[in-house]
Amino acid sequence: MSATARAAHEGILRRQSARESAARTYARALPIVPVRARGLTIEGADGRRYLDCLSGAGTLALGHNHPVVLEAIRKVLDSGAPLHVLDLATPVKDAFVTELFHTLPRGLADHARVQFCGPAGTDAVEAALKLVRTATGRTGLLAFTGAYHGMTAGALDASGDAPDVRVARLPYPQDYRCPFGVGGPRGAELATRWTESVLDDPKSGVPHPAGMILEPVQGEGGVIPAPDAWMRRMREITAARSIPLIADEVQTGVGRTGAFWAVEHSGITPDVMVLSKAIGGSLPLAVVVYRDDLDVWEPGAHAGTFRGNQLAMAAGTATLAYVRENRLAERAATLGSRMLDQLRSLAGEFPCIGDVRGRGLMIGVELVDAEGDCGRLGDGTSGDGGAADALLGSEPLNGGVTPAVVQDSRAGSPRPADPELAAAVQRECLRRGLIVELGGRHASVVRLLPPLTISEEQAAAVFDRLADAVEAAARDRSGRPPGIRRQRRPDPRHRRQGDRAERTG
C-alpha cells in the first residue's frame, strides 16, 4: 500500500470516528474503507481485497453491483422517469409488484394486498403490527425469545431486547441451547405446548393477541432455523384462534435459505409477510404483503414519504427475476448444505466450535469456551432437562422419544458461549481478507451471508480463510492448538484459490 493510499484510508476512518455517533456498529469491527466492489469482492481504499460474507447484512442477494441490477438502474435513469412519486402508480412499480406476486407462496399471492412503507425493514414491521391491530381490534402481540425485528419502538417491543407489557414472549425452539434442556423434536413440542398453554389458560395473564410475529430462521438471534413441524403447528394454533401470523422474511427472503421464501420449507402460508433487504436489489425498499381480508385501513392510515423509490423497485424487479429464472434458491440449498458439512467437519477438529447450523446460505458457527463447564448453558440455565420432565413426565413424543433417551443425550450439554473468541475470529478473518458478521444471544456466533451467486471456488476460499482464522484465534487464546485432531498445514493451492476468488468477484 502506498503512503498516499494509507493516509487516505486512515484519514477517512479517523474522521468517521470523530464525527459519527457512538451507535455505529459494523464500522467498529470492520475498519475498512470500501471504494470498489463486484460480486463477492470488496476493494478498500488501502488497496486490499476482501471476500464479503456480510453482503449488506443479507441485502445483496446477487452480490455487489451485479450487471442486471446496474442495467435496471441505468434504464430508469436514462428514461427520464421520475425518481420520487410517493405512492402513485408507475410502470416501474407495476413491474415490481407483478414480479413480487409471481414469487409469493400461492396461497397468499392469490388473495394478497401490498403496502409500501418507509424504506427499512423495521418500517415494514411497524406497518404489519399496525395492520393486525387495526384488523382485529386487539393490541397484544406474541413474539419469541431471541427475535430481532428492527430498531424502531414497536419493532423493538417485538424483539428480545425491549420488554413491553403488550408483548408475550414465547420460547423459540432450538437444538443447541434448548430452553428446556432437551432439544430436537421434543424441545419443539414443549415450545408448542407452552404456546398453547399461554393462549388457552384464562389465568396466563396474556389477553387474546392481535397477531404472532416470527422469523423462519432467527438471524441476529444466532442463525437458528425453526423446525418445519413447529412452524406448521404455529400456523395451526394461530389459525384455530383467529390470530394473524406474521412471517418476518426481511433477511430470509429471496432465496437466502434455499427456498424463495423461508416459509416454503414448512409449506405454510402466513397471513402477513414482512419483506425488505434483498427485495430492493441493494437499494432501500420495504413492503408488507397480506391477505386481502385484513385490508381494513382507511386512506392515509399508514403512509411514508419515501415509499415510491423507483430505482429500488427497478433493481428489486431485476433481482427477483434473476433469482427465480436462474434457480438461485435451489443452488443456495445445495451449496449451503455442502458448506455446512465442511464446517461441521471443522467443528470436529476444534472443540471451541460448539455448533454449526443454518439453512441455505444463511450459516452460523457458534464459538464456545472449550475449557468451560458443559453442565451450564451459555445463558446461565441448567441443561438437566427438569423443565421438560415436569411438563411431559414420561409420555413419549414425536415417534416415541422418551425421557431416558433425552437423558442420555444430555452428556453433550453446550459449553458457555465465548464472545471474545468470536470477536478474535472475526478479526483474524479480516486479516485474511474475509468479512464476516457476529450475532447470537452472546455475540458468539460467526455469521456467513454470502451472495447467492457465490461460486464453488469462492466458497472453498471462504472456508479456508475461516478455518485458518479459527485456528489462529484459538491458538492465541490458549497458547497452543486447541485439541486439533489433525495438523492443518498451509497449502499453497489455498492462496492461489483465494486470489482467483477475489479476481472473479
C-alpha positions in Angstrom: 0.0 0.0 0.0 1.4 3.4 -0.9 1.9 6.1 1.6 -0.8 8.2 -0.1 -3.4 5.4 0.0 -2.6 4.6 3.6 -3.0 8.3 4.6 -6.4 8.5 2.8 -7.6 5.3 4.4 -6.6 6.3 7.9 -7.9 9.8 7.5 -11.3 8.7 6.5 -11.5 6.3 9.4 -10.3 8.9 11.8 -12.9 11.5 10.6 -15.6 8.9 10.9 -14.7 8.1 14.5 -14.7 11.8 15.3 -18.0 12.7 13.5 -20.3 9.7 13.7 -22.3 8.6 16.7 -21.3 6.0 19.3 -24.1 3.8 18.0 -22.2 2.8 14.9 -21.6 -0.9 14.8 -20.1 -2.6 11.7 -17.5 0.2 11.3 -16.1 -0.7 14.7 -15.4 -4.4 13.9 -14.6 -3.8 10.3 -12.2 -0.8 9.9 -12.1 -0.8 6.1 -13.0 1.9 3.6 -14.7 0.2 0.6 -14.1 2.1 -2.7 -15.0 -0.6 -5.3 -17.0 -3.8 -5.3 -18.2 -6.5 -7.5 -19.9 -9.8 -6.7 -18.3 -11.3 -3.6 -15.3 -8.9 -3.6 -14.8 -5.5 -2.0 -11.7 -3.4 -2.6 -10.7 -1.0 0.2 -9.1 2.5 -0.1 -5.9 0.8 1.1 -5.8 -1.5 -1.9 -6.7 -4.6 0.0 -9.3 -7.0 -1.3 -11.9 -8.8 0.8 -14.3 -11.7 0.3 -17.6 -10.2 1.6 -19.7 -12.7 3.5 -21.7 -9.9 5.2 -23.4 -8.8 2.0 -25.0 -5.7 3.5 -26.4 -7.9 6.3 -28.0 -10.1 3.7 -29.2 -7.3 1.4 -27.1 -8.3 -1.6 -28.7 -11.4 -2.9 -26.7 -11.0 -6.2 -23.6 -9.6 -4.6 -22.2 -6.1 -5.3 -23.0 -4.3 -8.5 -24.5 -7.2 -10.4 -24.8 -6.4 -14.1 -28.6 -7.0 -14.2 -29.1 -4.6 -11.3 -26.9 -1.9 -12.7 -28.7 -2.2 -16.1 -32.1 -1.9 -14.5 -31.0 1.2 -12.6 -29.4 2.8 -15.7 -32.6 2.1 -17.7 -34.7 4.1 -15.3 -32.2 6.9 -15.1 -31.9 7.1 -18.9 -35.7 7.1 -19.4 -36.3 10.4 -17.7 -38.8 8.7 -15.3 -39.5 10.5 -12.0 -37.4 9.1 -9.1 -39.8 10.2 -6.3 -43.5 9.6 -6.7 -44.9 8.9 -3.2 -47.4 6.1 -3.8 -48.5 7.0 -7.3 -48.8 4.2 -9.9 -45.9 3.9 -12.3 -44.8 1.3 -14.9 -41.7 0.6 -12.7 -43.9 -0.1 -9.6 -46.3 -2.2 -11.7 -43.5 -4.4 -12.9 -42.1 -4.8 -9.4 -45.4 -5.8 -7.9 -46.1 -8.2 -10.7 -42.8 -9.9 -10.3 -43.1 -10.0 -6.5 -46.6 -11.6 -6.6 -45.2 -14.1 -9.1 -42.8 -15.4 -6.4 -45.1 -15.4 -3.4 -46.5 -18.6 -1.8 -49.5 -19.5 -3.9 -52.0 -19.4 -1.0 -51.0 -15.8 -0.4 -50.4 -14.5 -3.9 -54.0 -15.3 -5.0 -55.5 -13.1 -2.2 -52.9 -10.5 -1.4 -52.5 -6.8 -1.0 -49.2 -4.9 -0.8 -48.4 -1.9 1.3 -45.2 0.1 0.5 -43.7 1.5 3.7 -40.7 3.6 4.7 -37.5 2.2 3.2 -36.3 -0.1 6.0 -37.4 -3.5 7.3 -38.2 -2.0 10.6 -40.7 0.3 8.9 -42.4 -2.8 7.4 -42.6 -4.5 10.8 -44.3 -1.4 12.2 -46.8 -1.4 9.4 -47.5 -5.1 9.9 -48.1 -4.6 13.6 -50.4 -1.7 13.0 -52.2 -3.7 10.3 -53.1 -6.7 12.5 -54.1 -4.4 15.5 -56.4 -2.4 13.2 -57.9 -5.5 11.6 -58.5 -7.4 14.9 -59.3 -4.5 17.2 -56.8 -6.1 19.7 -53.4 -4.7 20.9 -51.4 -7.6 22.3 -48.6 -9.4 20.4 -47.0 -12.8 20.5 -43.2 -12.8 19.8 -40.3 -15.1 20.5 -37.1 -15.1 22.6 -34.1 -14.2 20.5 -36.2 -12.4 17.9 -34.9 -9.3 16.0 -37.4 -7.3 14.0 -35.8 -3.8 13.8 -34.8 -0.7 15.8 -38.0 1.4 16.0 -40.2 1.3 19.1 -42.7 -1.2 18.0 -40.2 -3.5 16.3 -38.0 -3.4 19.5 -41.0 -4.4 21.5 -41.3 -7.5 19.4 -37.6 -8.2 19.6 -35.8 -9.7 22.5 -34.2 -6.6 23.8 -37.1 -4.4 24.9 -39.8 -6.0 27.1 -43.2 -4.5 26.8 -46.4 -5.4 28.6 -48.2 -5.7 25.3 -45.9 -8.4 24.1 -45.9 -12.0 25.4 -42.6 -13.7 24.8 -42.7 -17.3 23.8 -39.8 -19.9 23.6 -38.3 -20.3 20.2 -37.2 -23.9 19.6 -33.5 -24.7 19.1 -31.3 -27.8 19.5 -28.0 -26.5 20.8 -29.3 -24.2 23.6 -32.8 -25.5 24.0 -34.7 -23.5 26.7 -36.0 -26.8 28.1 -32.6 -28.6 28.1 -33.7 -31.3 25.6 -33.6 -30.0 22.0 -34.8 -31.9 19.0 -38.4 -32.7 18.3 -39.1 -33.0 22.0 -37.9 -29.5 22.7 -40.0 -28.1 19.8 -43.1 -30.0 21.2 -42.5 -28.4 24.6 -42.3 -25.0 23.0 -45.6 -25.7 21.2 -47.3 -26.8 24.4 -46.1 -23.7 26.1 -47.6 -21.5 23.4 -50.9 -23.4 23.6 -51.0 -23.0 27.4 -50.3 -19.3 27.3 -53.2 -18.8 24.8 -55.7 -21.2 26.4 -55.1 -20.6 30.1 -57.5 -17.9 31.2 -55.1 -17.1 34.0 -52.0 -16.8 31.9 -52.1 -13.1 32.0 -51.9 -12.9 28.2 -55.1 -11.5 26.5 -56.1 -12.7 23.1 -53.4 -11.1 20.9 -53.7 -9.1 17.6 -51.0 -11.3 16.0 -48.0 -13.5 16.2 -44.7 -12.5 14.6 -41.8 -14.9 14.0 -38.7 -15.4 11.9 -38.5 -18.7 10.0 -34.8 -18.5 10.7 -33.6 -16.2 13.5 -30.8 -14.3 12.1 -29.5 -11.8 14.7 -30.6 -14.3 17.3 -27.8 -16.7 16.2 -28.9 -18.3 12.9 -31.4 -20.7 14.3 -33.7 -22.4 11.8 -37.2 -23.1 13.1 -38.2 -26.7 12.8 -40.7 -27.2 9.9 -43.1 -29.2 12.1 -43.1 -26.4 14.7 -43.8 -23.8 12.0 -46.8 -25.9 10.9 -48.0 -26.1 14.5 -47.7 -22.3 14.9 -49.8 -21.9 11.8 -52.4 -24.3 13.1 -52.5 -22.7 16.5 -52.9 -19.2 15.2 -55.5 -20.2 12.5 -57.6 -22.0 15.0 -57.7 -19.0 17.3 -58.1 -16.3 14.6 -54.7 -14.8 15.3 -52.9 -13.4 12.2 -49.5 -14.9 11.7 -46.8 -12.5 10.6 -43.7 -14.0 8.9 -40.6 -11.7 9.1 -38.8 -12.6 5.9 -36.6 -9.4 5.9 -33.4 -11.4 6.0 -34.6 -14.9 5.0 -36.4 -13.9 1.7 -35.4 -14.0 -1.9 -33.7 -17.4 -1.9 -31.4 -17.0 1.0 -32.4 -20.2 2.9 -32.7 -22.5 -0.1 -36.4 -21.6 -0.9 -37.5 -18.4 -2.4 -39.3 -17.6 0.9 -38.3 -19.4 4.0 -41.9 -20.3 5.0 -42.0 -22.5 1.9 -39.7 -25.1 3.7 -42.6 -25.9 6.0 -45.4 -25.4 3.5 -47.3 -22.8 5.5 -49.0 -19.7 4.2 -48.8 -16.8 6.7 -51.4 -14.1 6.8 -48.7 -11.3 6.6 -45.2 -11.3 5.2 -42.7 -8.5 6.0 -40.2 -8.0 3.2 -37.1 -5.8 2.8 -33.3 -6.1 2.3 -32.8 -8.2 -0.9 -36.1 -7.2 -2.5 -34.6 -3.8 -3.3 -31.7 -5.2 -5.2 -29.2 -3.4 -2.9 -31.3 -0.2 -2.6 -33.7 0.7 0.3 -37.2 -0.8 -0.1 -39.7 -2.4 2.2 -43.2 -3.8 1.8 -45.9 -5.7 3.7 -47.8 -8.3 1.8 -51.0 -9.6 3.5 -54.3 -11.3 3.0 -56.9 -9.1 1.4 -59.5 -9.6 4.2 -57.1 -7.8 6.6 -57.1 -4.7 4.4 -59.4 -2.6 6.6 -57.2 0.5 6.7 -58.7 3.9 6.0 -56.9 6.0 3.3 -53.8 7.5 4.9 -53.9 5.1 7.9 -50.3 4.2 7.1 -48.0 6.3 4.8 -44.4 7.3 4.3 -42.7 9.9 2.1 -40.1 7.5 0.7 -42.3 4.6 -0.3 -42.0 5.1 -4.0 -38.3 4.6 -4.7 -38.3 3.9 -8.4 -34.6 2.9 -8.6 -35.1 0.4 -5.8 -38.2 -1.1 -7.4 -36.3 -1.5 -10.7 -33.3 -3.0 -9.0 -35.7 -5.2 -7.0 -37.6 -6.4 -10.1 -34.3 -7.4 -11.7 -33.1 -9.2 -8.6 -36.3 -11.2 -8.0 -36.5 -12.2 -11.7 -32.8 -13.2 -11.8 -33.1 -15.3 -8.6 -36.2 -17.0 -9.9 -35.1 -17.6 -13.5 -31.7 -18.9 -12.5 -33.0 -21.1 -9.7 -30.6 -19.5 -7.2 -32.7 -20.6 -4.3 -32.1 -24.3 -5.2 -28.4 -23.5 -5.7 -28.2 -21.9 -2.3 -29.7 -25.1 -0.8 -27.1 -27.3 -2.5 -24.1 -25.1 -1.9 -25.2 -24.2 1.6 -25.6 -27.8 2.6 -22.0 -28.5 1.3 -20.6 -25.6 3.3 -22.4 -26.7 6.4 -21.0 -30.2 6.1 -17.5 -28.8 5.7 -17.9 -26.5 8.7 -19.3 -29.4 10.8 -16.2 -31.4 9.9 -14.1 -28.4 11.1 -16.0 -28.5 14.4 -14.7 -32.0 14.9 -11.2 -30.6 14.9 -11.8 -27.6 17.1 -13.6 -28.0 20.5 -14.1 -24.2 20.5 -16.7 -24.6 17.8 -19.7 -25.5 19.8 -22.3 -25.7 17.0 -22.7 -25.2 13.2 -26.2 -24.5 11.9 -28.1 -22.8 9.2 -30.2 -23.1 6.2 -29.1 -22.5 2.6 -26.6 -19.6 2.5 -27.6 -18.4 6.0 -24.9 -20.0 8.2 -23.8 -19.7 11.8 -20.8 -21.0 13.7 -21.1 -20.7 17.5 -17.8 -20.3 19.4 -17.6 -21.6 22.9 -15.2 -21.8 25.8 -13.6 -25.2 25.2 -12.5 -25.3 28.9 -15.8 -24.2 30.3 -18.3 -26.2 32.3 -20.5 -28.1 29.9 -23.2 -28.6 32.6 -24.2 -25.0 32.2 -25.8 -23.3 29.2 -24.4 -20.1 27.8 -27.4 -18.2 29.1 -26.8 -19.5 32.7 -29.6 -22.1 32.7 -29.1 -25.7 33.6 -29.1 -28.5 31.0 -30.7 -31.1 33.2 -34.0 -31.3 31.4 -36.0 -30.7 34.6 -38.4 -28.4 33.0 -39.1 -30.9 30.3 -39.7 -33.7 32.7 -42.1 -31.6 34.7 -44.1 -30.7 31.7 -44.2 -34.0 30.0 -43.5 -36.7 32.6 -42.7 -40.0 30.9 -45.0 -39.5 28.0 -43.3 -40.4 24.7 -43.4 -37.7 22.0 -42.5 -37.4 18.3 -42.1 -41.0 17.4 -41.5 -42.4 20.9 -38.7 -40.2 22.2 -38.7 -40.9 25.9 -37.1 -39.2 28.9 -34.4 -41.9 29.1 -33.3 -41.2 25.5 -33.1 -37.5 26.3 -31.2 -38.1 29.5 -28.5 -40.0 27.5 -28.2 -37.0 25.1 -27.6 -34.6 27.9 -24.0 -35.7 28.3 -23.3 -33.3 25.5 -24.7 -30.1 27.1 -23.3 -27.0 25.5 -20.3 -25.1 26.9 -20.5 -21.4 27.7 -20.6 -19.0 24.7 -17.3 -17.2 24.1 -17.9 -13.8 22.6 -14.3 -12.8 23.0 -13.1 -15.7 20.9 -15.8 -15.0 18.3 -14.5 -11.4 18.1 -11.0 -12.7 17.7 -12.1 -15.0 14.9 -13.7 -12.0 13.2 -10.5 -10.0 13.4 -8.4 -12.9 12.1 -10.9 -13.3 9.2 -10.4 -9.7 8.3 -6.6 -10.0 8.4 -7.1 -12.9 5.9 -9.3 -10.8 3.6 -12.7 -12.3 4.8 -15.6 -10.2 6.1 -18.0 -11.9 8.5 -20.6 -10.8 10.9 -21.2 -11.7 14.6 -24.6 -12.4 16.1 -26.4 -14.6 18.6 -27.5 -14.1 22.2 -24.0 -13.5 23.4 -22.5 -12.2 20.1 -20.6 -15.5 19.9 -21.9 -16.7 16.5 -19.8 -16.1 13.4 -22.4 -15.5 10.6 -22.0 -16.1 6.9 -24.3 -14.4 4.5 -22.6 -14.7 1.1 -24.4 -13.7 -2.1 -26.4 -16.4 -3.8 -24.1 -16.0 -6.8 -21.0 -17.2 -4.9 -19.0 -19.8 -6.9 -17.8 -23.1 -5.6 -14.3 -21.9 -5.8 -15.1 -18.8 -3.8 -17.0 -20.9 -1.2 -13.8 -23.1 -0.8 -11.7 -19.9 -0.3 -14.2 -18.7 2.3 -13.9 -22.0 4.2 -10.1 -22.0 4.1 -9.8 -18.5 5.4 -12.4 -19.1 8.2 -10.7 -22.3 9.2 -7.3 -20.6 9.4 -8.8 -17.7 11.4 -10.4 -20.1 13.9 -7.1 -21.9 14.4 -5.2 -18.7 14.8 -7.6 -17.2 17.3 -7.9 -20.4 19.3 -4.1 -20.7 19.5 -3.7 -17.1 20.6 -6.3 -17.8 23.4 -4.6 -20.9 24.8 -1.0 -20.6 23.5 -1.3 -23.9 21.7 -3.5 -25.5 19.1 -6.8 -26.3 20.9 -7.1 -30.0 20.8 -6.8 -30.3 17.0 -7.0 -33.9 15.9 -5.0 -33.4 12.8 -2.4 -30.9 11.8 -3.6 -28.3 9.4 -0.8 -27.3 7.1 -0.8 -24.3 4.8 -1.5 -25.4 1.3 -0.2 -23.0 -1.5 -3.2 -24.0 -3.5 -5.5 -22.3 -1.0 -3.7 -19.0 -1.5 -4.0 -19.4 -5.3 -7.6 -20.3 -4.9 -8.3 -17.2 -2.7 -6.5 -15.0 -5.2 -8.7 -16.3 -8.0 -11.8 -15.9 -5.9 -11.0 -12.2 -5.4 -10.3 -11.6 -9.0 -13.5 -13.2 -10.2 -15.6 -11.2 -7.7 
